[in-house]
Amino acid sequence: MNNLWDQIRRSQDEDDEEMMATNAIVMAAVAQESGNQHRGRGSHPGRAPNEERFREERGKGMLADYFVDRPVFKDAEFRTRYRMSLNLFHRISTDLCQYDRYFVQRSDATGKVGLLPEQKMTAALRMLAYGAGADQCAEYCRMAKSTSVAALQHFTRGIVNLYSTQYLRAPTAADLRRLLTKAERRGFPGMIGSIDCMHWQWKNCPTGWAGEYSGRKQIPTIILEAVASYDTWIWHAFFGVPGACNDLNVLAKSPLFDDLTAGRAPLVQFQVNNRAHNLGYYLADGIYPRWATFLKTVRNPTRPKEIEFAKAQEGYRKDVERCFGILQSRFSIIRGAARGWHKEDLRYIMLTCIILHNMIVENQRPEDSDDELESDDEEDNNMRPRIAEVWEGPTGRDFDPVGRDAHNMNGFMDRYQQIRSEQCHSNLQEDLIQHFWEFQGNRRI
């Protein structure tokens, strides 16, 4: 019996030793795996050092290239590569540094100097202007891919939050007077601008949304509705509608006429062909409805006056398409397919491009452009009588029959129906056909 118990004890001891050895092997494997994990992250021993990009030296080189008194590259090269003048760049840089501390150059805990504001802005502008990928900014701006993406996100949000109130606004009364003066010189009194839509292809559209965002070309796109004037300034931008919609669906969701129906917009009054009109209008193509606020061309014109009117309307309507072409040429990121994953990021990119476009248009506008439009030359006045007038507030029964109280439902519905009146559109088209024929005759004389 004793021998049996001795055998049982020996077998138990052998099992315990085998288990301990197995546990030791497992613990060693876990320790090795843990060491491998620690080697790639945090401040644990074995972590690979950061890649030396010489960002401080390259930052000084960038300043010497463009931002010193006697730079290597002159103003013409700066405008080509940054899409704006140096003065406008400095203005944006100053505003961004005051708005977002991300753009301020700082030192880390070890005393190493960070990136310059010019480096971060250059990376963002290169991605917007050239459509470059984030990793393509590493060679010149000396920034990692994640840093370039972060710079673009901070830049676009800063631009929209700082300048959208000024550069994405509807025309004020002063703006309307300038636009209407130019329109009268073209033979279209009461015209504010032209309206159209543009599609931006979304390459990385989520699969679950592809059907909603794919239109007749079977490619996911996002639609931009815009109103542009003769100088390619964009007065209205509505972005984010899925590409499966058309111009009519976008118009139904657009806030284009919200201020007008609420009675908050400046009112335009003009008289042509002995008939008074109380709404400004936009030139539009055939898909838009026959509203009083749109002026469409004549389909299959036969009379000479209709032919001349159709040529002029279709030509001036190209202002918005010309604006789209300039916008895509100036910022290649919206000419190619969007590579972003998040729709909100794409919205900020599009609005940033529009705001920068308007800022560039304003910066390049001659200082005496308004004086030229307000010329009192006798010969010019004979060719361009001032027909349209702008009213900033209520002016009486003879002008504003529906009232200006936004809380008055009757007034709201009257304005709503007046905007969508097909009869007013027909009257406007007939009157302008006759007016343009007489205007052309006066110009020939």
C-alpha positions as a Python dict, from the first residue, in 0.01 Angstrom:
ca = {
    (1, 'M'): (0, 0, 0),
    (2, 'N'): (286, 235, 88),
    (3, 'N'): (447, 173, -250),
    (4, 'L'): (120, 267, -423),
    (5, 'W'): (101, 597, -240),
    (6, 'D'): (462, 672, -324),
    (7, 'Q'): (393, 616, -693),
    (8, 'I'): (89, 851, -681),
    (9, 'R'): (297, 1125, -511),
    (10, 'R'): (578, 1091, -766),
    (11, 'S'): (331, 1118, -1058),
    (12, 'Q'): (174, 1429, -902),
    (13, 'D'): (516, 1590, -857),
    (14, 'E'): (601, 1517, -1220),
    (15, 'D'): (269, 1675, -1336),
    (16, 'D'): (337, 1984, -1124),
    (17, 'E'): (686, 2023, -1269),
    (18, 'E'): (549, 1982, -1624),
    (19, 'M'): (277, 2241, -1555),
    (20, 'M'): (530, 2485, -1413),
    (21, 'A'): (749, 2445, -1720),
    (22, 'T'): (451, 2503, -1947),
    (23, 'N'): (354, 2812, -1750),
    (24, 'A'): (707, 2946, -1779),
    (25, 'I'): (701, 2900, -2156),
    (26, 'V'): (366, 3079, -2181),
    (27, 'M'): (485, 3365, -1961),
    (28, 'A'): (799, 3407, -2172),
    (29, 'A'): (590, 3417, -2492),
    (30, 'V'): (357, 3676, -2341),
    (31, 'A'): (651, 3887, -2229),
    (32, 'Q'): (808, 3869, -2574),
    (33, 'E'): (480, 3965, -2742),
    (34, 'S'): (436, 4249, -2497),
    (35, 'G'): (785, 4372, -2574),
    (36, 'N'): (710, 4364, -2946),
    (37, 'Q'): (396, 4571, -2891),
    (38, 'H'): (575, 4826, -2675),
    (39, 'R'): (846, 4870, -2935),
    (40, 'G'): (610, 5053, -3174),
    (41, 'R'): (415, 5292, -2953),
    (42, 'G'): (439, 5526, -2659),
    (43, 'S'): (766, 5600, -2482),
    (44, 'H'): (856, 5240, -2405),
    (45, 'P'): (1207, 5116, -2467),
    (46, 'G'): (1261, 4994, -2818),
    (47, 'R'): (1032, 5249, -2985),
    (48, 'A'): (1154, 5368, -3323),
    (49, 'P'): (1267, 5734, -3324),
    (50, 'N'): (1068, 6000, -3513),
    (51, 'E'): (1170, 6059, -3870),
    (52, 'E'): (1393, 6363, -3900),
    (53, 'R'): (1236, 6593, -4160),
    (54, 'F'): (1454, 6902, -4105),
    (55, 'R'): (1138, 7108, -4088),
    (56, 'E'): (1305, 7408, -3927),
    (57, 'E'): (1570, 7441, -4200),
    (58, 'R'): (1315, 7382, -4475),
    (59, 'G'): (1083, 7635, -4315),
    (60, 'K'): (1356, 7897, -4343),
    (61, 'G'): (1403, 7794, -4705),
    (62, 'M'): (1031, 7845, -4772),
    (63, 'L'): (1048, 8192, -4620),
    (64, 'A'): (1343, 8271, -4844),
    (65, 'D'): (1151, 8143, -5148),
    (66, 'Y'): (842, 8364, -5107),
    (67, 'F'): (812, 8561, -4782),
    (68, 'V'): (1116, 8790, -4750),
    (69, 'D'): (1188, 9133, -4895),
    (70, 'R'): (1382, 8989, -5189),
    (71, 'P'): (1242, 8637, -5241),
    (72, 'V'): (1370, 8380, -5485),
    (73, 'F'): (1033, 8363, -5664),
    (74, 'K'): (857, 8688, -5755),
    (75, 'D'): (491, 8789, -5727),
    (76, 'A'): (390, 8624, -6055),
    (77, 'E'): (515, 8282, -5939),
    (78, 'F'): (351, 8332, -5599),
    (79, 'R'): (13, 8406, -5758),
    (80, 'T'): (46, 8100, -5980),
    (81, 'R'): (130, 7858, -5700),
    (82, 'Y'): (-81, 8004, -5419),
    (83, 'R'): (-370, 8128, -5638),
    (84, 'M'): (-367, 8467, -5460),
    (85, 'S'): (-154, 8772, -5401),
    (86, 'L'): (101, 8792, -5122),
    (87, 'N'): (-99, 9064, -4943),
    (88, 'L'): (-410, 8847, -4937),
    (89, 'F'): (-205, 8553, -4808),
    (90, 'H'): (-67, 8764, -4522),
    (91, 'R'): (-417, 8883, -4435),
    (92, 'I'): (-549, 8527, -4416),
    (93, 'S'): (-243, 8411, -4220),
    (94, 'T'): (-285, 8686, -3960),
    (95, 'D'): (-656, 8615, -3917),
    (96, 'L'): (-604, 8239, -3887),
    (97, 'C'): (-329, 8274, -3626),
    (98, 'Q'): (-558, 8494, -3417),
    (99, 'Y'): (-853, 8258, -3463),
    (100, 'D'): (-685, 7916, -3419),
    (101, 'R'): (-371, 7851, -3211),
    (102, 'Y'): (-299, 7553, -3433),
    (103, 'F'): (-136, 7786, -3687),
    (104, 'V'): (88, 7961, -3431),
    (105, 'Q'): (444, 7829, -3426),
    (106, 'R'): (523, 7672, -3090),
    (107, 'S'): (791, 7458, -2927),
    (108, 'D'): (738, 7113, -2781),
    (109, 'A'): (845, 6990, -2436),
    (110, 'T'): (1201, 6928, -2556),
    (111, 'G'): (1234, 7280, -2693),
    (112, 'K'): (1215, 7176, -3058),
    (113, 'V'): (1051, 7442, -3274),
    (114, 'G'): (732, 7341, -3455),
    (115, 'L'): (602, 7418, -3802),
    (116, 'L'): (564, 7772, -3931),
    (117, 'P'): (218, 7907, -4015),
    (118, 'E'): (340, 7941, -4374),
    (119, 'Q'): (424, 7571, -4387),
    (120, 'K'): (79, 7464, -4266),
    (121, 'M'): (-103, 7707, -4494),
    (122, 'T'): (115, 7611, -4790),
    (123, 'A'): (33, 7244, -4740),
    (124, 'A'): (-341, 7319, -4726),
    (125, 'L'): (-332, 7549, -5030),
    (126, 'R'): (-126, 7303, -5234),
    (127, 'M'): (-385, 7034, -5171),
    (128, 'L'): (-665, 7273, -5270),
    (129, 'A'): (-491, 7430, -5568),
    (130, 'Y'): (-326, 7123, -5719),
    (131, 'G'): (-545, 6848, -5582),
    (132, 'A'): (-231, 6693, -5430),
    (133, 'G'): (-247, 6411, -5181),
    (134, 'A'): (-147, 6465, -4821),
    (135, 'D'): (170, 6260, -4862),
    (136, 'Q'): (282, 6478, -5156),
    (137, 'C'): (332, 6775, -4922),
    (138, 'A'): (613, 6598, -4735),
    (139, 'E'): (890, 6694, -4975),
    (140, 'Y'): (842, 7072, -4970),
    (141, 'C'): (647, 7143, -4650),
    (142, 'R'): (822, 6870, -4447),
    (143, 'M'): (501, 6746, -4292),
    (144, 'A'): (376, 6395, -4227),
    (145, 'K'): (60, 6277, -4400),
    (146, 'S'): (-151, 6300, -4084),
    (147, 'T'): (-19, 6652, -4016),
    (148, 'S'): (-108, 6763, -4370),
    (149, 'V'): (-462, 6630, -4331),
    (150, 'A'): (-497, 6808, -3996),
    (151, 'A'): (-367, 7132, -4150),
    (152, 'L'): (-626, 7110, -4428),
    (153, 'Q'): (-907, 7049, -4178),
    (154, 'H'): (-805, 7341, -3957),
    (155, 'F'): (-757, 7566, -4260),
    (156, 'T'): (-1096, 7497, -4419),
    (157, 'R'): (-1286, 7534, -4093),
    (158, 'G'): (-1102, 7853, -4010),
    (159, 'I'): (-1174, 8007, -4351),
    (160, 'V'): (-1545, 7921, -4335),
    (161, 'N'): (-1590, 8042, -3978),
    (162, 'L'): (-1396, 8365, -4035),
    (163, 'Y'): (-1516, 8479, -4377),
    (164, 'S'): (-1847, 8313, -4461),
    (165, 'T'): (-2048, 8608, -4329),
    (166, 'Q'): (-1873, 8848, -4565),
    (167, 'Y'): (-1796, 8633, -4868),
    (168, 'L'): (-2097, 8400, -4876),
    (169, 'R'): (-2357, 8671, -4827),
    (170, 'A'): (-2654, 8760, -5042),
    (171, 'P'): (-2626, 9089, -5234),
    (172, 'T'): (-2686, 9397, -5024),
    (173, 'A'): (-2862, 9706, -5157),
    (174, 'A'): (-2527, 9856, -5263),
    (175, 'D'): (-2428, 9530, -5436),
    (176, 'L'): (-2763, 9517, -5615),
    (177, 'R'): (-2721, 9871, -5749),
    (178, 'R'): (-2385, 9777, -5900),
    (179, 'L'): (-2517, 9452, -6048),
    (180, 'L'): (-2828, 9619, -6190),
    (181, 'T'): (-2622, 9897, -6347),
    (182, 'K'): (-2411, 9641, -6530),
    (183, 'A'): (-2722, 9445, -6631),
    (184, 'E'): (-2882, 9754, -6782),
    (185, 'R'): (-2572, 9813, -6990),
    (186, 'R'): (-2619, 9461, -7125),
    (187, 'G'): (-2983, 9524, -7207),
    (188, 'F'): (-3136, 9321, -6921),
    (189, 'P'): (-3266, 9560, -6655),
    (190, 'G'): (-3350, 9385, -6328),
    (191, 'M'): (-3104, 9098, -6382),
    (192, 'I'): (-2907, 9001, -6071),
    (193, 'G'): (-2702, 8710, -6207),
    (194, 'S'): (-2731, 8361, -6351),
    (195, 'I'): (-2800, 8031, -6176),
    (196, 'D'): (-2691, 7674, -6243),
    (197, 'C'): (-2568, 7355, -6072),
    (198, 'M'): (-2236, 7171, -6075),
    (199, 'H'): (-2162, 6808, -5984),
    (200, 'W'): (-1853, 6707, -5783),
    (201, 'Q'): (-1764, 6340, -5815),
    (202, 'W'): (-1729, 6155, -5484),
    (203, 'K'): (-1474, 5878, -5532),
    (204, 'N'): (-1485, 5740, -5177),
    (205, 'C'): (-1861, 5759, -5134),
    (206, 'P'): (-1977, 5492, -4882),
    (207, 'T'): (-2125, 5191, -5056),
    (208, 'G'): (-2454, 5225, -4871),
    (209, 'W'): (-2498, 5578, -5009),
    (210, 'A'): (-2384, 5510, -5366),
    (211, 'G'): (-2737, 5465, -5502),
    (212, 'E'): (-2859, 5793, -5353),
    (213, 'Y'): (-2561, 5990, -5481),
    (214, 'S'): (-2541, 5833, -5830),
    (215, 'G'): (-2723, 6014, -6110),
    (216, 'R'): (-2764, 5947, -6479),
    (217, 'K'): (-2387, 5894, -6522),
    (218, 'Q'): (-2392, 5620, -6257),
    (219, 'I'): (-2114, 5796, -6062),
    (220, 'P'): (-2162, 5922, -5705),
    (221, 'T'): (-2161, 6302, -5706),
    (222, 'I'): (-2253, 6592, -5477),
    (223, 'I'): (-2433, 6894, -5624),
    (224, 'L'): (-2344, 7260, -5586),
    (225, 'E'): (-2610, 7520, -5670),
    (226, 'A'): (-2464, 7865, -5731),
    (227, 'V'): (-2559, 8213, -5848),
    (228, 'A'): (-2281, 8412, -6015),
    (229, 'S'): (-2264, 8766, -6152),
    (230, 'Y'): (-2080, 8913, -6450),
    (231, 'D'): (-1750, 8934, -6254),
    (232, 'T'): (-1777, 8563, -6153),
    (233, 'W'): (-1850, 8653, -5789),
    (234, 'I'): (-2057, 8375, -5632),
    (235, 'W'): (-2350, 8529, -5441),
    (236, 'H'): (-2525, 8208, -5345),
    (237, 'A'): (-2384, 7861, -5277),
    (238, 'F'): (-2589, 7560, -5169),
    (239, 'F'): (-2384, 7240, -5146),
    (240, 'G'): (-2454, 6886, -5028),
    (241, 'V'): (-2755, 6757, -5222),
    (242, 'P'): (-2708, 6397, -5351),
    (243, 'G'): (-2618, 6361, -5717),
    (244, 'A'): (-2931, 6159, -5796),
    (245, 'C'): (-3126, 6488, -5781),
    (246, 'N'): (-3154, 6737, -6065),
    (247, 'D'): (-3165, 7117, -6069),
    (248, 'L'): (-3535, 7122, -5981),
    (249, 'N'): (-3493, 6897, -5676),
    (250, 'V'): (-3203, 7110, -5559),
    (251, 'L'): (-3408, 7428, -5604),
    (252, 'A'): (-3686, 7279, -5391),
    (253, 'K'): (-3442, 7239, -5100),
    (254, 'S'): (-3241, 7555, -5161),
    (255, 'P'): (-3270, 7864, -4935),
    (256, 'L'): (-3226, 8094, -5236),
    (257, 'F'): (-3561, 8274, -5197),
    (258, 'D'): (-3606, 8243, -4820),
    (259, 'D'): (-3526, 8608, -4748),
    (260, 'L'): (-3742, 8723, -5037),
    (261, 'T'): (-4049, 8530, -4926),
    (262, 'A'): (-3995, 8643, -4566),
    (263, 'G'): (-3979, 9006, -4674),
    (264, 'R'): (-3620, 9064, -4561),
    (265, 'A'): (-3447, 9106, -4899),
    (266, 'P'): (-3403, 9444, -5073),
    (267, 'L'): (-3671, 9494, -5336),
    (268, 'V'): (-3598, 9568, -5700),
    (269, 'Q'): (-3836, 9771, -5915),
    (270, 'F'): (-3803, 9838, -6287),
    (271, 'Q'): (-4030, 9922, -6578),
    (272, 'V'): (-3987, 9791, -6931),
    (273, 'N'): (-4227, 9801, -7223),
    (274, 'N'): (-4461, 10023, -7016),
    (275, 'R'): (-4505, 9754, -6751),
    (276, 'A'): (-4377, 9761, -6391),
    (277, 'H'): (-4197, 9463, -6236),
    (278, 'N'): (-4120, 9430, -5866),
    (279, 'L'): (-3879, 9136, -5857),
    (280, 'G'): (-3523, 9093, -5970),
    (281, 'Y'): (-3450, 8779, -6170),
    (282, 'Y'): (-3178, 8528, -6258),
    (283, 'L'): (-3094, 8396, -6603),
    (284, 'A'): (-3159, 8021, -6614),
    (285, 'D'): (-3158, 7731, -6858),
    (286, 'G'): (-3451, 7524, -6974),
    (287, 'I'): (-3487, 7291, -6676),
    (288, 'Y'): (-3581, 7569, -6433),
    (289, 'P'): (-3950, 7650, -6381),
    (290, 'R'): (-4129, 7947, -6534),
    (291, 'W'): (-4115, 8169, -6228),
    (292, 'A'): (-4111, 8546, -6205),
    (293, 'T'): (-3759, 8527, -6059),
    (294, 'F'): (-3616, 8334, -6356),
    (295, 'L'): (-3568, 8446, -6713),
    (296, 'K'): (-3541, 8164, -6965),
    (297, 'T'): (-3459, 8170, -7332),
    (298, 'V'): (-3708, 8135, -7616),
    (299, 'R'): (-3737, 7784, -7750),
    (300, 'N'): (-3719, 7767, -8129),
    (301, 'P'): (-3722, 8144, -8188),
    (302, 'T'): (-3852, 8256, -8528),
    (303, 'R'): (-3888, 8633, -8517),
    (304, 'P'): (-3570, 8844, -8543),
    (305, 'K'): (-3628, 9002, -8203),
    (306, 'E'): (-3666, 8660, -8042),
    (307, 'I'): (-3349, 8533, -8212),
    (308, 'E'): (-3145, 8830, -8087),
    (309, 'F'): (-3290, 8796, -7737),
    (310, 'A'): (-3216, 8421, -7724),
    (311, 'K'): (-2855, 8477, -7830),
    (312, 'A'): (-2800, 8738, -7562),
    (313, 'Q'): (-2977, 8544, -7286),
    (314, 'E'): (-2788, 8224, -7360),
    (315, 'G'): (-2461, 8415, -7377),
    (316, 'Y'): (-2501, 8603, -7050),
    (317, 'R'): (-2630, 8290, -6878),
    (318, 'K'): (-2281, 8145, -6931),
    (319, 'D'): (-2151, 8371, -6653),
    (320, 'V'): (-2220, 8102, -6394),
    (321, 'E'): (-2070, 7828, -6612),
    (322, 'R'): (-1765, 8045, -6671),
    (323, 'C'): (-1747, 8087, -6295),
    (324, 'F'): (-1754, 7708, -6246),
    (325, 'G'): (-1471, 7673, -6497),
    (326, 'I'): (-1257, 7933, -6318),
    (327, 'L'): (-1333, 7776, -5980),
    (328, 'Q'): (-1228, 7430, -6097),
    (329, 'S'): (-920, 7565, -6274),
    (330, 'R'): (-815, 7763, -5968),
    (331, 'F'): (-875, 7478, -5722),
    (332, 'S'): (-809, 7142, -5882),
    (333, 'I'): (-931, 6953, -5576),
    (334, 'I'): (-1292, 7011, -5687),
    (335, 'R'): (-1214, 6936, -6052),
    (336, 'G'): (-1105, 6581, -5978),
    (337, 'A'): (-1285, 6317, -5777),
    (338, 'A'): (-1324, 6385, -5404),
    (339, 'R'): (-1114, 6144, -5199),
    (340, 'G'): (-1259, 6235, -4860),
    (341, 'W'): (-1463, 5993, -4654),
    (342, 'H'): (-1674, 6240, -4460),
    (343, 'K'): (-1934, 6459, -4626),
    (344, 'E'): (-1878, 6735, -4370),
    (345, 'D'): (-1511, 6763, -4470),
    (346, 'L'): (-1611, 6790, -4836),
    (347, 'R'): (-1859, 7065, -4753),
    (348, 'Y'): (-1589, 7267, -4578),
    (349, 'I'): (-1353, 7215, -4874),
    (350, 'M'): (-1612, 7336, -5127),
    (351, 'L'): (-1713, 7640, -4922),
    (352, 'T'): (-1348, 7726, -4862),
    (353, 'C'): (-1277, 7721, -5235),
    (354, 'I'): (-1577, 7948, -5300),
    (355, 'I'): (-1478, 8193, -5026),
    (356, 'L'): (-1117, 8209, -5147),
    (357, 'H'): (-1244, 8254, -5503),
    (358, 'N'): (-1454, 8554, -5398),
    (359, 'M'): (-1165, 8698, -5198),
    (360, 'I'): (-939, 8669, -5502),
    (361, 'V'): (-1203, 8831, -5725),
    (362, 'E'): (-1234, 9120, -5478),
    (363, 'N'): (-857, 9152, -5448),
    (364, 'Q'): (-811, 9165, -5826),
    (365, 'R'): (-1101, 9405, -5887),
    (366, 'P'): (-984, 9750, -6002),
    (367, 'E'): (-1039, 10021, -5745),
    (368, 'D'): (-1225, 10239, -5994),
    (369, 'S'): (-1460, 9964, -6117),
    (370, 'D'): (-1758, 10111, -5931),
    (371, 'D'): (-1678, 10458, -6064),
    (372, 'E'): (-1676, 10319, -6415),
    (373, 'L'): (-2022, 10168, -6371),
    (374, 'E'): (-2152, 10491, -6221),
    (375, 'S'): (-2023, 10699, -6511),
    (376, 'D'): (-2240, 10998, -6594),
    (377, 'D'): (-2124, 11026, -6953),
    (378, 'E'): (-2401, 11171, -7168),
    (379, 'E'): (-2348, 10920, -7447),
    (380, 'D'): (-2336, 10634, -7195),
    (381, 'N'): (-2661, 10746, -7035),
    (382, 'N'): (-2834, 10751, -7373),
    (383, 'M'): (-2731, 10390, -7422),
    (384, 'R'): (-2794, 10288, -7060),
    (385, 'P'): (-3090, 10463, -6901),
    (386, 'R'): (-3125, 10382, -6535),
    (387, 'I'): (-3440, 10176, -6519),
    (388, 'A'): (-3405, 9951, -6214),
    (389, 'E'): (-3416, 10087, -5860),
    (390, 'V'): (-3336, 9920, -5528),
    (391, 'W'): (-3542, 9977, -5214),
    (392, 'E'): (-3398, 9878, -4879),
    (393, 'G'): (-3723, 9907, -4682),
    (394, 'P'): (-4100, 9949, -4716),
    (395, 'T'): (-4181, 10230, -4955),
    (396, 'G'): (-4560, 10253, -4963),
    (397, 'R'): (-4866, 10106, -5128),
    (398, 'D'): (-4759, 10192, -5481),
    (399, 'F'): (-4453, 9961, -5455),
    (400, 'D'): (-4498, 9691, -5193),
    (401, 'P'): (-4858, 9568, -5199),
    (402, 'V'): (-4799, 9265, -4976),
    (403, 'G'): (-4630, 9433, -4678),
    (404, 'R'): (-4295, 9358, -4513),
    (405, 'D'): (-4409, 9181, -4197),
    (406, 'A'): (-4241, 8839, -4194),
    (407, 'H'): (-4495, 8712, -3938),
    (408, 'N'): (-4790, 8804, -4159),
    (409, 'M'): (-4896, 8477, -4322),
    (410, 'N'): (-5104, 8652, -4587),
    (411, 'G'): (-4807, 8863, -4692),
    (412, 'F'): (-4584, 8555, -4692),
    (413, 'M'): (-4821, 8360, -4917),
    (414, 'D'): (-4862, 8656, -5153),
    (415, 'R'): (-4487, 8683, -5195),
    (416, 'Y'): (-4459, 8305, -5232),
    (417, 'Q'): (-4715, 8299, -5512),
    (418, 'Q'): (-4571, 8608, -5677),
    (419, 'I'): (-4229, 8444, -5704),
    (420, 'R'): (-4381, 8131, -5863),
    (421, 'S'): (-4616, 8310, -6101),
    (422, 'E'): (-4595, 8176, -6458),
    (423, 'Q'): (-4795, 8472, -6585),
    (424, 'C'): (-4538, 8715, -6443),
    (425, 'H'): (-4264, 8512, -6611),
    (426, 'S'): (-4440, 8532, -6948),
    (427, 'N'): (-4494, 8906, -6910),
    (428, 'L'): (-4131, 8958, -6810),
    (429, 'Q'): (-4005, 8759, -7107),
    (430, 'E'): (-4224, 8943, -7356),
    (431, 'D'): (-4132, 9282, -7215),
    (432, 'L'): (-3760, 9210, -7216),
    (433, 'I'): (-3770, 9074, -7572),
    (434, 'Q'): (-3917, 9403, -7688),
    (435, 'H'): (-3685, 9609, -7467),
    (436, 'F'): (-3374, 9426, -7583),
    (437, 'W'): (-3475, 9473, -7949),
    (438, 'E'): (-3509, 9848, -7893),
    (439, 'F'): (-3187, 9852, -7688),
    (440, 'Q'): (-2999, 9684, -7972),
    (441, 'G'): (-3147, 9934, -8217),
    (442, 'N'): (-3027, 10225, -8005),
    (443, 'R'): (-2682, 10075, -7987),
    (444, 'R'): (-2665, 10035, -8366),
    (445, 'I'): (-2759, 10399, -8407),
}
